[in-house]
Amino acid sequence: GQNIDQPTEMTATEGAIVQINCTYQTSGFNGLFWYQQHAGEAPTFLSYNVLDGLEEKGRFSSFLSRSKGYSYLLLKELQMKDSASYLCAPAGDTNAGKSTFGDGTTLTVKP
Amino acid sequence: ETGVTQTPRHLVMGMTNKKSLKCEQHLGHNAMYWYKQSAKKPLELMFVYNFKEQTENNSVPSRFSPECPNSSHLFLHLHTLQPEDSALYLCASSSRRTDRAYYNSPLHFGNGTRLTVT
């Protein structure tokens, strides 16, 4: 089975940096995805890590430690539009759709 | 048109009705999925299709019946639903690669169908 743990809610200020942590336990592992989901909309892909280390993509970075079953998403220079739910989704095999989604972290960015 | 499109965006149906949800992807992907998202719950995988073949059914009740006529189209046929089936139904696609076993490609989601069963 798979178990994913991430904070339910976080609040941060516009312009600040926020780190959203995710710990997971999976029976198989083929990388970890982060998705962003605005209220009432579909999730959109943010990042993918399959090897240990940091992947940077503009204001967003994602880190993975496979040995610790741990990942984080780092958002820099927060903007109001970053208010959304952030979903941690480890993939059990090469089929991305078989990722198990966590409950998500609802991030609220305040002015 | 690009991406993943779903129709209808909203659907209200009675428990005795029969309706179908449609999904079409224009990304050249070879895998398609149906997900259910209920309020305050995580995304639940319902069905997986790889190269038009159903490879997974996550213990979904038979009142939900998927159909995948080709790699670009996916349907979800609904009949005799229950009020607890009211949710957002999301279609997604991905490119499942078999040549690089360590690499995965992300899911691309449609905007979903908001289903209300009365």
Interface residues (C-beta under 8 A of the other chain):
Chain A: N30 G31 F33 Y35 E41 A42 P43 T44 F45 Y48 V50 L87 A91 T94 N95 A96 G97 K98 S99 T100 F101 G102 D103 G104
Chain B: A31 M32 Y33 K41 P42 L43 L45 V48 N50 T55 E56 L90 A92 S94 R96 R97 T98 A101 Y102 Y103 N104 S105 P106 L107 H108 F109 G110 N111 G112
